[in-house]
Amino acid sequence: MDKDFPIGLDNLGFQKGPKDLEKASSTKNDTSRTSSDTDCQEKTQERSQWGNSTEFLMSCIAMSVGLGNIWRFPFIANKNGGGAFLIPYLIILTLIGRPMYYMEMALGQFSSRGSIKMYTKLSPVLKGIGYGQIIGSFCVASYYCIIMAITLVYLFNSFTSNFPWASCQDNWDDYLTSRNISCIDQLSNETITGDTISSSEMYFRREVLKEKDDISDGIGLPDWKLTILVLLTWIITFLVSVRGVKSSGKASYFLAIFPYVIMFILLIRAATLDGALEGMLYFIEADFTKLLEAEVWYAAVTQCFFSLGVGFGSIITLSSYNKFDHNINRDALVITTLDTFTSLLSGFTIFGILGNLAHEMNIPPSEVISAGGGTGLAFISYPDALAKFTFVPWLFSITFFFMLFVLGVGSLVATHATLNTAIKDSFNLADWKIAGITAGVLFFVGLIYITPGGQYTLDLVDHFGGTFVTFVCAILEVFAISFLYGIENLCIDLEFMTKKKVGLYWRLSWGVAMPLLLLVIFIYFVSTLKPLVYGVYSLYYPTGLTVLGWSILGLVILQILGWLLYFLNKNANCSIKKMFKDTFSTENWSPEDPKLKEDWKKFREDKIIERDLQKHSWIKRKMKVLTGW
């Protein structure tokens, strides 16, 4: 892209008007033939594409509709006002989630590159955001497979005649005595007074996790059974990813559709159980006073990010394999709507079954919701309910946990693809080699989470590498696009790709709502930070693990600042204004295809002349950018 081409139309430091373009046109005409010949001679790396548009849609559904919808949303919603939680969630989805999903789709499809290369192409100084997203995705992938391995434990044990979590075991006696608590056998109607713990919770913590209460003396060694299941999880993920989008695209049909078949079967069964209606009503029971609490709005943001997968680079990666003119507007609306519908569907299903458990135990539904967040709902409360089933409980247990595993594969494959694409864009290696290397590395890193102190380490990495890093990168991403590249530029790119003008809703969301809300929520998040604690005794993390957590965040922030300082120093041999202009230049941003690049440049020039924003006052110019009028 030649240097006379304007960038950042709503950023006065980087723009030129129609007269500048007309003045430069003669010079450009003289060099156009040479420039065109050079572009045609460029050897661009051949990039795979989805077999058809449906493969992309199914892959995005498989990524976004995952474990977060099945257990995290019902638990978060119930904890934060029930039905009232839908108000902040839908507002956040409308003003942040959906616009950001569409924006990331547009960036990936326009650039035909994964996260790191996309930001590098937009402006080299921004590549730190891409690396930050890759670090966040690596952290999430390293522990996501552990949850899937635990799901396999329950899946395989569902084939037994008696569920092992349904009864208390003798080898728990010493532990129970040391804590002065009693185990409640799910197969018994015996009434026990004093502090109690269910057999399903004991099974989860003592048999599956082999959890220890204090990790001050170390986290221990990996459990060999879970090690095998983690390996199996990565082998399956590798097989799906072995040929890149060519193989994952074919698998996406099953990964996206099959879970819905199971969910509807489970919902129909749940609706026929005694007490199911009470459980469902408890799920949506509205406590509107919760809307006044900032924590509820923060929970809506984290749930939206976790569920849709925005801010991790996965959406950019998947859309980079699209055809340039693919209708991403439709896909963004379909996926974000379906994601919310799935969360509600799973909530009604799970709480209907838990309502039946409460009915059988003759207690309120609130007393069967286990502590421990979403994992407690999936691996403690739900198995509790299954143990009480009188009609083929093993069948419903198998279908539920198999559905969870399939959902997990869909999300893990997308995260895996994000890492693989980052490597593929930089090194021309075969897909199977990259998939094998990354799967192997993540397998060995994941072993830290299947130690007796592994779940506490997982929570730590999730807090710093999953939540904190994602927030930082998401805010920088939004500000880079909205205020550095410019809303007007983004809308021109989208109009060139989709042949449709960008509406008022998208412009206002990108230019006002997203930056403002993300910044306010991040400030709240940082201001309410507390030292992390773990376990039943709420102990503080050992210094070594705390340093590990802050190191993950520090690595992301320092490398972002490092790239900034590097490019400022690189351009320091000129005036301060030109130094910043060159450092934050977006002049290399363009479509990858040489023919599309030339057509896009001409399209943009025509749009700039047509709009002629510079002749207006600053306020009017900003209003025209935000409204498109």
N, C-alpha and C positions, 0 to 999 in steps of 0.2 A: 504494500500500500504506500503510495507516494506521500511525501511530507506535506503537500499542499492540500491534502484531504482533511477536512475538519473532523474533529472528534469532540465528544462531550458537549452536545448541543445545548444542554442546560447548565454548562459549566463555563463561565465566561473566560476562564484562564486558558481554555483549550479550543476556542471556536473561531471560525471565520465566517463571514457573511457571503451572500450570493455574489457580490461584486468581486470578492477575493477569488471565488471559483471561476468567474468569467475571465478575470485577468490571467489566471493560471492556465486557462484552457488551451491557449496557443502553444505554450510550453509542453503541455501534456500531449497535444496532438503530435508534436514533433517526436516525442519519445514513445508514443503508444505502440508503434509497431515493434520496436525493440523490446518494450516491456512485455508485450503479448508473446513474442517469440520466447522470451526468457521464461515466462510462466508455463508455456507449453512444454518447455524442456525440463521443467521441474519434475523430479521423480518422487511422487508421493507414495508413501507406503500403502499398499493395498489393504483395505479395511473390510472386515466381515460386516455383513448386515443381517438383520432379521429375515427369516424366510418370507414372512408376510407381516402386515401390520397387527394381526391378531396375536402373533407371538410376543410382540412388544407389550401389548395390553395385558396379556396373561402373565408375563414376567413381572410387570409392575404390580399387578394384583397379588401375585404370589409373594412379592417382596413386602408390600405395604400391609397386606392382611396376614398377620402372623400371631405369634404368641402374645403380643401386647394386646391384641383385640380379645383374645379368649379369656385370659385371667387378669391382666393388668387393668383393663378398662372397667370391668364389673367391680373390682375391688376399689379402685380410685373413685369411681362414681358413687358407690355406696358410702364411702368414707367422707366424701365432700359434698354432701347434700342430696344424694340420691337423684331424683328426677330434676331437681334444681341445678345440678351440676351440668346438665345439658345446655343450660343457657350460656355460661362462660365457655363451655367446650365448643359450641356451635359458633359463637362469636369469634373465638380464637381461630377456629377452622376457617371461617369466612375471611377474616382479615389478615391472617398470617399463614396458616397451613396450606390452603388451596392456592393463594397467589405465589407462595414460595415454591410449591410443587411445580406450578406452571413455568415459573421463571427458570428453575433448574432444568426442566425439560427443554426449554428454549435454548439455553446456553449449551447444553450437550449436543442437541441436534444441529445447531448452527455451526459449531466448531468441529464436530465429528471427532472429538477427542475426550479422553477421560479427565478426571478432576484436575490433576496436576498440570497436564498439557493445556487444558482449557484456560486455566488462570494465567499460565505463562504466555499464552497467545493473546489473551486480553490485555495484559500488561505484565512484563516479567517480574516487577516488584511484588505482584500479587501471588506469585507461585507458593509463597509460604502458607496461604490459606488452603491451597490444594494439598500440600504436605500435611497440614494440620488435620484435614478431613481424612487423609489416609491413616494417620496415627489413630484418630478416633475410631475409624472402621476396623483397624487392626485390633484395638482393645476389645471392641464389641464382638468381633468374630472369635477372638481367643476364648471368651467365656460363654458365648451363645451356644457353642457346641456342647458345653457341659450341661446346660439345661436340657438339651436334646438327649444326651446320654442318660440323664436321670429319667426322662420320659421313657426311654427304652427299658429301664429297670422295671418300671410299673407295667409297661406293655408285656414283657416276657412273663412277669409274675401273674398277669391276668389270665394266663392259660392254666393256672392251677385250680384245683377244686375248691380250696379255701385260701382266700387272700391272706398273705402273711401280715398285712397291716391291720387285719380285723381282730386280732387277739394279742394280749400282752404276753411277752416272752420272759422266761425265767432269768435269762442272762441280763435283764434290765434291773433286777432287784437291787443290786449294790448302788447303781446310779440313782434310782428312785429313793432309796433310803438316805443317801447322802444329801439329797435336796428336800427330803421330808415331804414328798408328794406321792400320790397314788395313781396308778394307771387304770384307765377305764377301758374295759374290754368291750369292743363294739358288738360282740355277739352275745353280750350279757345285759340283762335289764337291772342288774344290781345297783342300788343307790349307795354312793360313797360320799362321805362328808369330808371337809377339809380341802386342801389344795390338790387338784387333780390334773392329769394330762391324758389325752386320748391315745389309744394304742396306735392310731395312724400317725400322730405327730411323733411319738416315740420311734416308730419304724422309720420315718423320714429322717429324723435327726441322728438316731443311733445306728441304724442298719444301713441306710443308703449313704448318708453323708459321713457317718462315723464322726460326727461333730464333737469337738472338745470345747469346753466352756472358757478356757484360758489359753491364749496363744503366746503368752509372754516368754515361754521357753521354746518357741518355734511352732511352725505350722504342721510339722510332721511329714510323712512320706505319702506318695499317691496310693490310692486304693487300686489293687490290681484288677478287680472286676470292672470298676468304672473306667480304668485305663483302656480295657478291651472295647468297651462300648463307645468311648470317645474316638478310638481308632476306627471303629465301624462307622461312626457318624462321618468322619472325614473321608473315608473310602467312598461312601455313598455320595458325598458332596463332590469329591474329585471326579467320579464317574459322570455326574451331571454336568460338570464344568470342563470336562476333558477336551472338548472341541470348541470351547468358547460359546458364543451365542448360537452356533450351529447345533450344539447338543442341548444346551440349557433352554433354547427356544422350543424345542420339541417336547422337553420334559415339562415345560411351563403349563401346558394344557392340564395335565394331571395334577400338578402342584397347586394350581389355582382353582380348579373345579371340584376335585374330589372332597376337599374339606367342607364345601357347602352341602354336598350330599349328606355327609355325616351329621352336620349341624342341624339340618332340617329333620333328619331321622330322630336325633336326640331331642329336639324341640317338641316334636309330636309326642314322643314317649313321655317327656317331662310334663306336658300339658295334661296327660291322663292320670298322673299320680295324685294321690290324696295330699293336700297341703301345698300343692304346686302354686296355686293362685296366690296364697298368702306370701310365698317366697318371692314371686314375681312382683307383687305389690310392694313388698319391702324393698326390692331393688330400686323402684322408681318413686318411693315415698319421698316427697320433696320437703327439704328444710331450707326455706328461702333465706333464713338468717345467715346461712353460710356464704351467701353471695357478697356479704360485706367484709369477708375475710380475704386478705391478699393471698394467703396460702392456697386458697381454692383456685384462684386465677393462675397462680404459678403451676398448680397441679394440672390445670387444663392445657397449659403450654407444653409442659414436659410430656404429657400423654399424647398430645398432637404430634410432637416431634418424634417420639418413640414409635408411635403407631405408623405414621406416614413414611418415616425414614428420611425426612428432609434434613439437610445440614450435614449429612455423612458423605456425600459425593456419589451415592449409589444411583440416584435419579439421573444425574449428569452422565454417569457411565452408561446406563441402560439406553438412554435416549441418543447417545452418541452413535449407536449402531442403526439408527433410523435412516430412512431416505430423507433427503433435505426438505421435501415439501409435505412430510407426514402431518396429519391433522392432530397435533398435540393438544389443542384446546379441548377437543372432545374427550380425549383420553384423560386429561387432568380432571375434568368434571366428573367423569365416570368413576375413576379410581377413588377420588376423595369422598364422593358420595357413598360408594360401595363400602369403603373403609368404615365410615360411621354406621352404616346399616349393619355391618357385620359385628361391630362392637355391641350394638343394642341386641342383636340376635343372640349372641353368645351370653350376654347378661341375663336375658330372660330364660335361656336354657339352663344355665348353671344355677341361678337362683331358684328356678322352678324345682330342680332336683334337690337343692339344699332345703327348700321349703318342705319337701317330702320327708327329709331327714328330721327336720324340726318337728313335724307332725308325728313321726314314729316315736320320737323321744319325748313328746309332749312338752316341748319347750319353745320359746319364741325364736323366730328365724335368726335374730341378732346373735343368739348364743351359739349358733353352729358355724359362724364365720370365724375362721381361725386367724389368729395374729400371724404376722410374718409376711404381709404383703401378698402380691399375686401368686408367688410360688406356694405360699401357705394355702391359698384357695385351690390351686391345682393339685398339690401333692398331699394335702392334709384334709381339708374340708370335703373336697369331692370324693376322694377314696373313702372317707367316713360314710358318705351317702351311698356309695356303691356297695359297701359292706352290709348295708341294711336292705338292699334290694332283695326281693323274693322271687322275681322273675328274671331268669338268665342274667344274673349280674355280671358274669364273666364276659358275655357278649358286648354289653354296654361299656365295660371297662376296656376291652380290646379296641372297640371302635373309637372311644374317646381318646385314648393315649396314642393310637395310631394316627388319628387326625392331628393331634398336637405335634407329633413327629413330622408329618408331612408339611404342616404349616412352618415348622422350624426349618426344614430343608429349603423351602421356597425363599425364606428371608436370608438364610445363611449363604445360599448360592449367589444372591444379589450382592451381599457384602463381599463374598469371595471374589466375585467378578470385578468389583471396584478395585481391589488390590491387584488382581491379575492384569486389568487394563492399564493401570498405572505403570506396571513393569513392561507390558507389551508396547506401550507408546514410546518407551525409551530404549528398549532392547528388542530387536527383531528375533525373538525366540518362539519356538513352537508353542501352541496353546497348552498342550499336554505337559510340557516341561514346566511352564510357569505354574500351572494348576497343581502339579505334583510338588514343586518346591514350596509354594505358599501353604499348601495343606499340611506338608510335613513340618514346617516351622511352627505353624499355629497349633498343631497337635502337641508338640513338645512344650510350647509355652502354656498350653491349656492344662498340663499336668499339675501346675501349681494350684489349680482350683479344685482338684479332687483329693487334696490332702485333708486331714482332720480340721485344719484351719482354713481350708480353701474357700468356703462360702463367705467368710469374712473378707478374704482377699478379693473375692469377686465383687462384693459390695463396694470395696474401696476403689477398685479399678473402674467399676461402673460409674461411681460418683465423679471421679476425676477424668477418666478417659472417655466415658460415655456421655455424661451430662455436661460437665464443665467445659470440656474441649469443644463439644458440639455447639454449645451456646456461644463461645468466643468466635468460632469460625463462622457460625450463621450470621452473627451481627456484622462481622467484617465483610462477609459476602454481600449482604444486603446493602451496606453502605458503599461498597465498591461499585456495585451495579447502579444503585440509585443516584449517587452523587459524584462518582468518578467517571464512569462510562456515560451515565445519563439515561433518564427514563425515555426521553425522546429518541435517542439512538436505539435503545432496546426495542421500542415500539416500531421503529422503521425496520429493524431486522426481522421482527415477527411478521410485519405486514409483507415483507419481501418473501419470507418463507411460506406463509400460510395463505397469501393473497387476500387477507382480510384485515381491516383496520382494527386496532386494539381499542377495546371499549373503555368507558369511564371507570368502571369498577376496578379493572386491572391497574390503570394508571394511578388512581388514588391509593390503592392498596400498596403498590410498590413505592410510591413517592412520599406517602404520609403515614399510613397505618402501620406498615411493617417496621420501618425504622424506629418510629416513636414507641410502639408497644414493646418491641424487643429490647430497646434500651431501658425502658422503665422496669420491665420484668427482670432484666439482668442486674440492674442496680438493687432491686429488692432481693434477688437471689444472693448477691454478694454481701449485702448488709445483714442478712439473717443467717449467714454461715455460722455453724457451730462445730466444735471438734467432733469428729466421727467417733461413735462408740459401737461396740459389737457384743453379741451374745446375750444370754438371759440376765447377766449381772451388769449390763451396760458399761463394760470396761473400755478404757481408752486404748486405741491401737498402739502397738509397740512402735518405737521411734523409727525403726527400719522400714516398716510398712508405710508409715505416715510420710516418710521421705520419698518412698517410691511413688505414692500418689501425687504429691506435689511436683515430683520430678517429671511426671508425664505431662502435667499442665505446663510446667516451666519449659520443657523441651519445645512444646508447640509455640508458646509465646516468644521464646528467645530466637527460634529460627525465623519467625515472622519478622521480628525486629532486625535480625541479622541480614535478611534480604533487603530490608528497607535501607539500612546503613550502607550495605554494599553498593546498591545502585545510586544512592545519593553521593557516595564517594566517587563512583565511576563517572558521574556527571558534574563533578565539583569544579571543573576547569572552565566555568562560565558564570554568568550572573546568577543570583539566587533564584530569580523568577524562572530563568531558562533551566536551571538545575532541577527544580521541582517539576517543570513542564516535561522535561525529557524523562525524568524518573517515573512519572505517572502517566506517560504517554500510552495511548491505546491504538497507535497507528498500525500495529501489526494484526489487529483483529479483523478477520474476514472469513468467509467460507473457505473450506479446504480445496474445493474443486476450482481450477483456474478459470473455467468458463463462467461458473457461478460467481466467482470473485469479481470479474469484470462487469457482469450484469448488475451485481449488487452495488458496486461503486457508482455506476451510472444511475441506478435507482435512487441511491442516497443523495447524490448531487441534485437530482430533479426535485426530490422532496425538500431539500434544504432551500432551494430557490423558491419553490412553491410556498413554503411556510414562512420564510424570511423573518425569523423570530427576532433578529437583532434590531429591527426597526422599532420594536415596542419597548416600553419601559420595563424595568426589572420585574415589577409585580405582575404586569400583564403577561410578560413572557413566561413567568412561572405558572401562571394560571392557565395559559394555553398549553403548556407542557403537561400539566396535571389533568386537563380536561380533554385535550386532543382537538379542541375547537380552533 
